Amino acid sequence: MIELNKIAFIDEDGFDFNDGESLIRFDTVAYFPDRNEIIYAITHNGKISVITYDVFEDDKGHYIEYGNTLIKIYISED
């Protein structure tokens, strides 16, 4: 998990997510805490996309909403 109190620019700040059909890799490109945004390079089925996500927070921690069904993916452990 990434440390959300720091701007992340290193490849170690990534994780894998299984959507039930395939493994998706999220590598952090940049985090902007003042705008509550994070940019990921996402590898899915051999394709790489760079996408900006809004960062949300609830009682379980910080998360992004992914995909058409807006699945909550927690990106920190608070």
N, C-alpha and C positions, 0 to 999 in steps of 0.2 A: 504494500500500500504506500501511497505517497504521503509526504508530510505537507499538509495543506497550508502550514504557516510559512512555507518557503516557496519561492518560484522554482519550478522543476524544469531542468533542461537536460537531464541525463537519462540514458537508455535504461538504467536500472529501475526507473520509475514506471513500470508497466505491469500488466497482469493479463491472465488468460480468463476468458469467460465462455462457458459452454451454454449455448442457447437451446440445447436439446437436440440439435441437428448437426452442429459443427462447433469447432473450437475457434474462438475469435480472440485475436491478440490486440490489446490496447497499449500503445507506447506513448507516454506523455511527451508532448512537444513543448508546451508552455502552460503555465497556470497564472491567471491574473486575479488575485484575491480581491482587489478593489472593484472589479467588475463581476465577480462570482462566475468566471468563465474558465474553462480548461480546454486545451486543444490536444486531441489525440490523433496519432497515426494508427489507423485500424487496419489490420490484416485479416481478411475474411475470404475464404475460398480462393486464395492466391492473388487477390487484388488488394491494393493499398489505397485507402482514402484518408484524407486529412479533414477532420471535422471538429468544429467548435461546439462545445456543450455548455449549457448553463449548469452551474453547481447549486444544488439545493441542500437543505439541511432539515433533518427531523430528529426525533429522540434517539434514533439508532446511529446517526452520524451524517456525513456528507455523501451525496449520491448524485448521479446523472440519470437522465431518463433516456433509454436506448430503444431504438427500433420503432416500428409502427404502433406497437402496443404499449410503448413508453414503460418498459421494464425498468424498475429501479435497480441500478448497479451501485452498490456502496463502494466508494473509493477511498474511504478513510475509516479508521476505527477510533471513535471518540469515547 
